[in-house]
Amino acid sequence: MKKFMQVLKKPTIIVTIRLNRLRWFGHVQRMEESRIPERVLYMNMGTTRLRGRPRNRWPDEGSEDGRMVGGEGWQEKVCNREEWKKLLRTARNRRILHMVME
């Protein structure tokens, strides 16, 4: 399957989801704190968690993907829209998010 996707030079569905999640995550990060998506992203439901390994949350996944793409200083890059778009374009072209799957 990997060879097939390499021949097509198309990103896998997982890479596509990660890129779209990062794009949306950057959009929400730049919003004002009073906006509903910003509040919902960091909302604490106040319920008890189930036993076992905790499920990954959107902020956790976004942070992990951001570190893969932009290194340690990725949070400062989110504030500048043009720089963030450039970083995501570079990640897509250089296939940075593909390294995790191989």
C-alpha atoms as one frame of an Amber mdcrd trajectory, in Angstrom:
protein
   0.000   0.000   0.000   2.869   2.399   0.821   4.459   1.813  -2.583   1.144
   2.371  -4.302   0.657   5.720  -2.566   4.250   6.723  -3.344   3.709   5.994
  -7.031   0.566   8.120  -7.050   2.327  10.833  -5.013  -0.919  11.416  -3.149
  -1.047  11.808   0.628  -2.784   9.112   2.616  -6.070   9.851   4.326  -4.298
  10.144   7.688  -1.933  12.820   6.381  -4.842  14.663   4.787  -6.738  14.613
   8.090  -3.681  15.880   9.977  -3.126  18.747   7.549  -6.785  19.761   7.680
  -6.783  19.497  11.480  -3.724  21.769  11.655  -5.314  24.239   9.259  -8.481
  24.372  11.375  -6.502  24.435  14.619  -4.565  27.482  13.417  -7.799  29.183
  12.402  -9.347  28.662  15.838  -6.149  29.698  17.652  -6.276  33.089  15.914
  -9.899  33.680  16.948 -10.922  35.921  19.807 -11.423  34.082  23.085 -15.092
  35.036  23.202 -15.901  33.137  19.975 -17.734  29.834  20.368 -15.218  27.548
  18.545 -12.365  28.893  20.686 -14.346  28.306  23.876 -15.510  24.821  22.837
 -11.983  23.711  21.911 -10.734  24.265  25.446 -13.993  23.510  27.269 -13.833
  21.290  30.337 -16.961  19.157  30.574 -16.570  18.599  34.304 -17.322  14.897
  34.102 -15.244  12.035  35.428 -13.142  10.123  32.953 -13.469   6.435  32.344
 -10.890   3.951  33.554  -7.947   3.082  31.368  -5.934   5.140  28.946  -7.410
   8.612  28.441  -8.708   9.361  24.980  -6.844  11.910  22.912  -8.504  15.295
  22.760  -8.443  17.846  19.954  -5.957  20.167  21.686  -3.640  17.216  22.366
  -3.737  16.027  18.765  -3.305  19.564  17.431  -0.316  20.156  19.681   1.315
  16.900  18.617   0.806  17.648  14.918   2.037  21.215  15.427   5.257  19.989
  17.019   5.829  17.599  14.101   5.408  20.381  11.562   6.868  23.440  13.259
   9.128  22.194  16.010   9.093  23.758  19.454   8.180  27.286  18.329   5.073
  26.297  16.386   2.673  28.154  18.703   4.214  31.533  17.841   3.864  30.747
  14.133   0.112  30.143  14.473  -0.517  33.822  15.247   0.878  34.928  11.890
  -1.538  33.587   9.274   0.837  33.855   6.297   3.678  32.158   8.162   1.321
  29.365   9.299   0.079  28.776   5.741   3.662  28.667   4.515   4.562  26.140
   7.228   1.622  23.887   6.298   2.488  24.128   2.606   6.065  23.121   3.415
   4.838  20.194   5.529   2.634  18.985   2.685   5.332  19.344   0.013   8.152
  17.798   2.044   5.870  15.099   3.418   6.805  15.840   7.021   3.669  14.213
   8.410   4.391  11.014   6.426   7.436  10.197   8.574   5.296   9.154  11.523
   3.576   6.386   9.553   6.700   4.771   8.089
